[in-house]
Amino acid sequence: MKAESNIGGLLGKASRLLSNKFNSDLIRLGITVEQWTLLATLWTQDHQSQKALQEALLKDKASINSLLNYLIKGGFVIKKQSTQDKRSFIVSLTQKGKEIQAQSIPIAMENIGVAVAGIDPKELEVLTKVLNQIIINLTKEKS
């Protein structure tokens, strides 16, 4: 079966194409898509534990550490030891991390707009439901 004709291949290809385009647009801000995704998680809820970010982004500890180290060096986030649990670290946005949201959200919206151009809104609604169900199915499978 060709990758272009099965759901896994199509999802993977669409994801890579969107990520590549978004990455090329984010370069001027000094971040990657993966780093942006971590920042976006903090924009939704700041001051999260490293473990919570790991779970939210479905990343292993080494991957989260790598992303955080770059974002710390770039001045986007800080990491402090939790006052409740000395084994845990809390990640928080800096002012720079908060400011990049206003610059990057329009880029994200433009990329999504390009990706869904020419697709009927009702079809997008169905696609969203289907993708959410796939995520639910795979999340259950993992548990």
LOMI-601682 format. One record per residue: x, y, z of N, C-alpha, C in turn; residue in three letters; chain. Coordinates in nm, 2 decimals, m for minus. Atoms other than C-alpha are relative to their C-alpha. Layout:
neast / nnorth / nup / caeast / canorth / caup / ceast / cnorth / cup / residuo / cadena
X / Y / Z / X / Y / Z / X / Y / Z / Ala / A
...
// end
This chain:
neast / nnorth / nup / caeast / canorth / caup / ceast / cnorth / cup / residuo / cadena
0.08 / m0.12 / 0.00 / 0.00 / 0.00 / 0.00 / 0.09 / 0.12 / 0.00 / Met / A
m0.08 / m0.12 / 0.01 / 0.14 / 0.34 / m0.10 / m0.03 / 0.09 / 0.12 / Lys / A
0.02 / m0.09 / m0.11 / 0.19 / 0.59 / 0.18 / m0.10 / 0.11 / m0.03 / Ala / A
0.08 / m0.11 / 0.04 / 0.00 / 0.85 / m0.02 / m0.15 / m0.04 / 0.00 / Glu / A
0.14 / 0.04 / 0.01 / m0.32 / 0.64 / m0.02 / m0.05 / m0.06 / 0.13 / Ser / A
0.05 / 0.05 / m0.13 / m0.34 / 0.53 / 0.35 / m0.01 / 0.12 / 0.10 / Asn / A
0.02 / m0.11 / m0.10 / m0.45 / 0.75 / 0.64 / 0.12 / 0.03 / 0.08 / Ile / A
m0.12 / m0.02 / m0.07 / m0.13 / 0.71 / 0.83 / 0.10 / 0.08 / m0.09 / Gly / A
m0.09 / m0.07 / 0.09 / 0.08 / 0.82 / 0.53 / m0.04 / 0.14 / m0.03 / Gly / A
0.06 / m0.14 / 0.03 / m0.15 / 1.11 / 0.45 / 0.01 / 0.09 / 0.12 / Leu / A
m0.02 / m0.08 / m0.12 / m0.15 / 1.23 / 0.81 / 0.14 / 0.04 / 0.02 / Leu / A
m0.15 / m0.03 / m0.02 / 0.23 / 1.21 / 0.83 / 0.04 / 0.10 / m0.10 / Gly / A
m0.04 / m0.10 / 0.10 / 0.28 / 1.39 / 0.50 / m0.06 / 0.14 / 0.02 / Lys / A
0.07 / m0.13 / m0.03 / 0.03 / 1.67 / 0.58 / 0.07 / 0.06 / 0.12 / Ala / A
m0.06 / m0.05 / m0.12 / 0.19 / 1.71 / 0.92 / 0.14 / 0.05 / m0.03 / Ser / A
m0.14 / m0.04 / 0.04 / 0.55 / 1.73 / 0.78 / m0.01 / 0.12 / m0.09 / Arg / A
0.00 / m0.12 / 0.09 / 0.45 / 1.98 / 0.51 / m0.04 / 0.12 / 0.08 / Leu / A
0.04 / m0.11 / m0.08 / 0.27 / 2.20 / 0.75 / 0.11 / 0.05 / 0.10 / Leu / A
m0.12 / m0.03 / m0.09 / 0.56 / 2.18 / 1.00 / 0.11 / 0.07 / m0.07 / Ser / A
m0.11 / m0.06 / 0.08 / 0.81 / 2.26 / 0.73 / m0.03 / 0.14 / m0.03 / Asn / A
0.04 / m0.13 / 0.04 / 0.62 / 2.56 / 0.61 / 0.00 / 0.09 / 0.13 / Lys / A
0.01 / m0.08 / m0.12 / 0.56 / 2.69 / 0.97 / 0.14 / 0.03 / 0.05 / Phe / A
m0.14 / m0.02 / m0.04 / 0.93 / 2.63 / 1.06 / 0.07 / 0.11 / m0.08 / Asn / A
m0.07 / m0.10 / 0.09 / 1.05 / 2.83 / 0.76 / m0.05 / 0.15 / 0.03 / Ser / A
0.06 / m0.13 / m0.04 / 0.82 / 3.12 / 0.87 / 0.04 / 0.04 / 0.14 / Asp / A
m0.04 / m0.03 / m0.14 / 0.92 / 3.10 / 1.24 / 0.15 / 0.03 / 0.02 / Leu / A
m0.15 / m0.02 / m0.01 / 1.30 / 3.11 / 1.17 / 0.03 / 0.15 / 0.03 / Ile / A
m0.03 / m0.14 / m0.03 / 1.29 / 3.49 / 1.17 / m0.03 / 0.04 / 0.14 / Arg / A
0.02 / m0.03 / m0.14 / 1.16 / 3.48 / 1.53 / 0.10 / m0.07 / 0.09 / Leu / A
m0.10 / 0.07 / m0.07 / 1.44 / 3.25 / 1.63 / m0.05 / m0.13 / 0.07 / Gly / A
0.06 / 0.12 / m0.06 / 1.22 / 2.95 / 1.72 / m0.04 / m0.10 / m0.11 / Ile / A
0.05 / 0.10 / 0.09 / 1.11 / 2.62 / 1.57 / m0.14 / m0.04 / 0.03 / Thr / A
0.13 / 0.04 / m0.03 / 0.77 / 2.46 / 1.55 / m0.01 / m0.07 / 0.13 / Val / A
0.01 / 0.07 / m0.13 / 0.84 / 2.23 / 1.84 / 0.02 / 0.09 / 0.12 / Glu / A
m0.01 / m0.10 / m0.10 / 0.96 / 2.52 / 2.05 / m0.12 / 0.09 / 0.01 / Gln / A
0.12 / m0.08 / 0.00 / 0.66 / 2.72 / 1.95 / m0.12 / m0.08 / 0.07 / Trp / A
0.11 / 0.08 / m0.06 / 0.43 / 2.43 / 2.05 / 0.01 / 0.00 / 0.16 / Thr / A
m0.02 / m0.01 / m0.14 / 0.59 / 2.43 / 2.40 / m0.04 / 0.14 / 0.05 / Leu / A
0.04 / m0.14 / m0.05 / 0.55 / 2.81 / 2.43 / m0.16 / 0.01 / m0.01 / Leu / A
0.15 / m0.01 / 0.01 / 0.18 / 2.78 / 2.31 / m0.07 / m0.07 / 0.12 / Ala / A
0.05 / 0.07 / m0.12 / 0.12 / 2.53 / 2.59 / 0.01 / 0.09 / 0.12 / Thr / A
m0.01 / m0.09 / m0.12 / 0.25 / 2.78 / 2.84 / m0.09 / 0.13 / m0.02 / Leu / A
0.09 / m0.11 / 0.02 / 0.05 / 3.06 / 2.68 / m0.14 / m0.03 / 0.05 / Trp / A
0.13 / 0.04 / m0.05 / m0.26 / 2.86 / 2.76 / m0.01 / m0.01 / 0.15 / Thr / A
m0.01 / 0.01 / m0.15 / m0.15 / 2.79 / 3.12 / 0.15 / 0.02 / 0.03 / Gln / A
m0.14 / m0.02 / m0.03 / 0.18 / 2.94 / 3.24 / 0.03 / m0.07 / 0.13 / Asp / A
m0.05 / 0.06 / m0.12 / 0.39 / 2.80 / 3.53 / m0.04 / m0.15 / 0.01 / His / A
0.02 / 0.14 / 0.00 / 0.37 / 2.43 / 3.44 / 0.12 / m0.08 / 0.04 / Gln / A
m0.11 / 0.09 / m0.03 / 0.58 / 2.15 / 3.57 / 0.06 / m0.06 / m0.13 / Ser / A
m0.06 / 0.06 / 0.12 / 0.83 / 2.00 / 3.33 / m0.07 / m0.13 / m0.04 / Gln / A
0.07 / 0.12 / 0.02 / 0.64 / 1.67 / 3.37 / m0.13 / 0.02 / m0.07 / Lys / A
0.13 / m0.03 / 0.06 / 0.31 / 1.83 / 3.28 / 0.02 / 0.04 / m0.15 / Ala / A
m0.03 / m0.04 / 0.14 / 0.47 / 1.98 / 2.96 / 0.03 / m0.13 / m0.08 / Leu / A
m0.03 / 0.12 / 0.06 / 0.61 / 1.64 / 2.88 / m0.12 / m0.08 / m0.04 / Gln / A
0.12 / 0.07 / 0.03 / 0.27 / 1.48 / 2.90 / m0.09 / 0.07 / m0.10 / Glu / A
0.08 / m0.08 / 0.09 / 0.09 / 1.76 / 2.72 / 0.05 / m0.01 / m0.15 / Ala / A
m0.06 / 0.00 / 0.13 / 0.33 / 1.74 / 2.43 / 0.04 / m0.13 / m0.05 / Leu / A
m0.03 / 0.13 / 0.04 / 0.37 / 1.37 / 2.42 / 0.15 / m0.02 / m0.03 / Leu / A
m0.15 / 0.01 / 0.02 / 0.75 / 1.40 / 2.45 / 0.07 / m0.07 / 0.12 / Lys / A
m0.08 / 0.06 / m0.11 / 1.01 / 1.21 / 2.65 / 0.08 / 0.11 / 0.07 / Asp / A
m0.07 / m0.09 / m0.08 / 1.21 / 1.37 / 2.92 / 0.12 / 0.07 / m0.07 / Lys / A
m0.11 / m0.06 / 0.07 / 1.52 / 1.42 / 2.70 / m0.04 / 0.10 / m0.10 / Ala / A
0.05 / m0.09 / 0.10 / 1.32 / 1.59 / 2.43 / m0.04 / 0.13 / 0.06 / Ser / A
0.04 / m0.12 / m0.07 / 1.16 / 1.83 / 2.67 / 0.12 / 0.08 / 0.05 / Ile / A
m0.13 / m0.07 / m0.05 / 1.50 / 1.91 / 2.83 / 0.06 / 0.07 / m0.11 / Asn / A
m0.06 / m0.07 / 0.11 / 1.64 / 1.99 / 2.49 / m0.08 / 0.12 / m0.04 / Ser / A
0.08 / m0.12 / 0.03 / 1.35 / 2.22 / 2.40 / 0.01 / 0.11 / 0.10 / Leu / A
m0.01 / m0.10 / m0.11 / 1.36 / 2.39 / 2.74 / 0.14 / 0.07 / 0.00 / Leu / A
m0.13 / m0.06 / 0.00 / 1.74 / 2.44 / 2.72 / 0.01 / 0.11 / m0.10 / Asn / A
m0.01 / m0.10 / 0.11 / 1.71 / 2.62 / 2.39 / m0.09 / 0.13 / 0.04 / Tyr / A
0.09 / m0.11 / m0.03 / 1.41 / 2.83 / 2.51 / 0.06 / 0.08 / 0.12 / Leu / A
m0.06 / m0.07 / m0.11 / 1.60 / 2.92 / 2.83 / 0.11 / 0.09 / m0.05 / Ile / A
m0.11 / m0.07 / 0.06 / 1.91 / 3.02 / 2.64 / m0.05 / 0.12 / m0.08 / Lys / A
0.06 / m0.11 / 0.08 / 1.69 / 3.23 / 2.41 / m0.08 / 0.11 / 0.08 / Gly / A
0.07 / m0.10 / m0.09 / 1.53 / 3.41 / 2.71 / m0.15 / m0.01 / m0.01 / Gly / A
0.14 / 0.01 / 0.01 / 1.18 / 3.28 / 2.64 / m0.07 / m0.06 / 0.12 / Phe / A
0.05 / 0.07 / m0.12 / 1.13 / 3.07 / 2.96 / 0.10 / 0.00 / 0.11 / Val / A
m0.09 / 0.03 / m0.11 / 1.28 / 3.02 / 3.30 / m0.05 / m0.13 / 0.06 / Ile / A
0.03 / 0.12 / m0.07 / 1.29 / 2.70 / 3.50 / 0.05 / 0.01 / 0.14 / Lys / A
m0.04 / m0.01 / m0.14 / 1.28 / 2.70 / 3.88 / m0.05 / m0.13 / 0.07 / Lys / A
0.03 / 0.12 / m0.08 / 1.27 / 2.42 / 4.14 / m0.14 / 0.03 / 0.07 / Gln / A
0.13 / m0.02 / m0.06 / 0.92 / 2.37 / 4.27 / 0.01 / 0.01 / 0.15 / Ser / A
m0.01 / m0.02 / m0.15 / 0.86 / 2.49 / 4.63 / m0.07 / m0.12 / 0.07 / Thr / A
0.07 / 0.11 / m0.06 / 0.62 / 2.20 / 4.69 / 0.07 / m0.14 / m0.01 / Gln / A
m0.06 / 0.12 / 0.03 / 0.83 / 1.92 / 4.54 / 0.14 / 0.03 / m0.05 / Asp / A
m0.14 / m0.03 / 0.05 / 1.21 / 1.96 / 4.52 / 0.05 / m0.08 / m0.12 / Lys / A
m0.04 / 0.08 / 0.12 / 1.23 / 1.69 / 4.25 / m0.06 / 0.06 / m0.12 / Arg / A
0.08 / m0.05 / 0.12 / 1.00 / 1.89 / 4.02 / 0.05 / 0.14 / m0.03 / Ser / A
m0.04 / m0.13 / 0.05 / 1.08 / 2.20 / 3.81 / m0.12 / 0.06 / m0.06 / Phe / A
0.11 / m0.08 / 0.05 / 0.83 / 2.47 / 3.72 / 0.05 / 0.09 / m0.12 / Ile / A
m0.04 / m0.08 / 0.12 / 0.86 / 2.63 / 3.37 / m0.10 / 0.12 / m0.01 / Val / A
0.08 / m0.12 / 0.01 / 0.74 / 2.99 / 3.33 / 0.05 / 0.08 / m0.12 / Ser / A
m0.04 / m0.10 / 0.10 / 0.73 / 3.24 / 3.05 / 0.07 / 0.12 / 0.05 / Leu / A
m0.06 / m0.13 / m0.03 / 0.95 / 3.54 / 3.05 / m0.08 / 0.10 / m0.08 / Thr / A
0.07 / m0.10 / 0.08 / 0.84 / 3.87 / 2.91 / 0.02 / m0.02 / m0.15 / Gln / A
m0.03 / 0.03 / 0.14 / 1.01 / 3.78 / 2.58 / m0.09 / m0.12 / m0.05 / Lys / A
0.08 / 0.11 / 0.04 / 0.82 / 3.45 / 2.58 / m0.14 / 0.04 / m0.01 / Gly / A
0.14 / m0.05 / 0.01 / 0.49 / 3.63 / 2.63 / m0.01 / 0.09 / m0.12 / Lys / A
0.01 / m0.09 / 0.12 / 0.57 / 3.89 / 2.36 / 0.00 / m0.07 / m0.13 / Glu / A
m0.01 / 0.07 / 0.13 / 0.65 / 3.64 / 2.09 / m0.13 / m0.06 / m0.04 / Ile / A
0.14 / 0.04 / 0.03 / 0.29 / 3.52 / 2.11 / m0.06 / 0.09 / m0.10 / Gln / A
0.06 / m0.09 / 0.09 / 0.17 / 3.83 / 1.94 / 0.06 / 0.00 / m0.14 / Ala / A
m0.07 / 0.01 / 0.13 / 0.43 / 3.79 / 1.66 / m0.03 / m0.13 / m0.07 / Gln / A
0.00 / 0.13 / 0.06 / 0.38 / 3.42 / 1.61 / m0.14 / m0.05 / m0.03 / Ser / A
0.14 / 0.05 / 0.03 / 0.00 / 3.37 / 1.62 / m0.05 / 0.03 / m0.14 / Ile / A
0.04 / m0.02 / 0.14 / m0.06 / 3.55 / 1.29 / 0.07 / m0.09 / m0.10 / Pro / A
m0.08 / 0.09 / 0.09 / 0.21 / 3.34 / 1.13 / m0.07 / m0.14 / 0.00 / Ile / A
0.07 / 0.13 / m0.02 / 0.03 / 3.02 / 1.27 / m0.13 / 0.00 / m0.08 / Ala / A
0.13 / m0.01 / 0.07 / m0.31 / 3.14 / 1.14 / 0.02 / 0.01 / m0.15 / Met / A
m0.02 / m0.01 / 0.14 / m0.17 / 3.22 / 0.80 / 0.04 / m0.14 / m0.06 / Glu / A
m0.04 / 0.14 / 0.05 / m0.01 / 2.87 / 0.77 / m0.12 / m0.09 / 0.00 / Asn / A
0.12 / 0.08 / 0.00 / m0.34 / 2.71 / 0.87 / m0.09 / 0.04 / m0.11 / Ile / A
0.08 / m0.05 / 0.11 / m0.52 / 2.93 / 0.62 / 0.05 / m0.06 / m0.14 / Gly / A
m0.05 / 0.06 / 0.12 / m0.29 / 2.81 / 0.34 / m0.03 / m0.15 / 0.00 / Val / A
0.02 / 0.15 / 0.00 / m0.33 / 2.44 / 0.45 / m0.15 / m0.03 / m0.03 / Ala / A
0.14 / 0.03 / 0.02 / m0.71 / 2.46 / 0.44 / m0.07 / 0.07 / m0.11 / Val / A
0.06 / m0.08 / 0.11 / m0.76 / 2.69 / 0.14 / m0.07 / m0.10 / m0.09 / Ala / A
0.08 / 0.08 / 0.10 / m1.03 / 2.56 / m0.09 / m0.08 / m0.12 / 0.06 / Gly / A
0.08 / 0.11 / m0.07 / m1.18 / 2.32 / 0.17 / m0.12 / 0.06 / 0.06 / Ile / A
0.13 / m0.05 / m0.05 / m1.55 / 2.36 / 0.25 / 0.00 / m0.01 / 0.15 / Asp / A
0.01 / m0.01 / m0.15 / m1.61 / 2.46 / 0.61 / m0.06 / m0.13 / 0.06 / Pro / A
0.06 / 0.12 / m0.05 / m1.84 / 2.16 / 0.66 / 0.10 / m0.12 / m0.01 / Lys / A
m0.10 / 0.11 / 0.01 / m1.56 / 1.92 / 0.54 / 0.10 / 0.02 / 0.10 / Glu / A
m0.10 / m0.03 / m0.11 / m1.32 / 2.09 / 0.78 / m0.06 / m0.04 / 0.14 / Leu / A
0.06 / 0.04 / m0.12 / m1.57 / 2.03 / 1.06 / 0.00 / m0.15 / 0.01 / Glu / A
m0.01 / 0.15 / 0.00 / m1.59 / 1.66 / 0.97 / 0.14 / m0.05 / 0.02 / Val / A
m0.14 / 0.04 / m0.02 / m1.21 / 1.64 / 0.94 / 0.04 / 0.02 / 0.15 / Leu / A
m0.04 / m0.02 / m0.14 / m1.17 / 1.79 / 1.29 / m0.06 / m0.11 / 0.09 / Thr / A
0.06 / 0.11 / m0.08 / m1.42 / 1.54 / 1.43 / 0.08 / m0.13 / m0.01 / Lys / A
m0.07 / 0.13 / 0.03 / m1.24 / 1.25 / 1.26 / 0.14 / 0.00 / 0.07 / Val / A
m0.14 / m0.01 / m0.06 / m0.89 / 1.37 / 1.38 / m0.01 / m0.01 / 0.15 / Leu / A
0.02 / 0.01 / m0.14 / m1.02 / 1.41 / 1.73 / m0.03 / m0.14 / 0.05 / Asn / A
0.03 / 0.14 / m0.03 / m1.16 / 1.06 / 1.73 / 0.13 / m0.09 / m0.02 / Gln / A
m0.13 / 0.08 / 0.01 / m0.82 / 0.92 / 1.60 / 0.08 / 0.02 / 0.12 / Ile / A
m0.08 / m0.03 / m0.12 / m0.65 / 1.10 / 1.89 / m0.05 / m0.07 / 0.12 / Ile / A
0.06 / 0.08 / m0.11 / m0.90 / 0.95 / 2.14 / 0.03 / m0.14 / m0.01 / Ile / A
m0.02 / 0.14 / 0.02 / m0.86 / 0.61 / 1.99 / 0.15 / m0.04 / 0.04 / Asn / A
m0.14 / 0.03 / m0.03 / m0.48 / 0.62 / 2.01 / 0.04 / 0.03 / 0.14 / Leu / A
m0.02 / m0.02 / m0.14 / m0.48 / 0.77 / 2.35 / m0.05 / m0.11 / 0.09 / Thr / A
0.05 / 0.11 / m0.07 / m0.70 / 0.49 / 2.48 / 0.10 / m0.12 / m0.02 / Lys / A
m0.09 / 0.11 / 0.03 / m0.47 / 0.24 / 2.31 / 0.13 / 0.00 / 0.08 / Glu / A
m0.12 / m0.02 / m0.08 / m0.17 / 0.39 / 2.49 / m0.01 / m0.03 / 0.14 / Lys / A
0.03 / 0.02 / m0.14 / m0.33 / 0.36 / 2.83 / 0.01 / m0.14 / 0.05 / Ser / A
// end
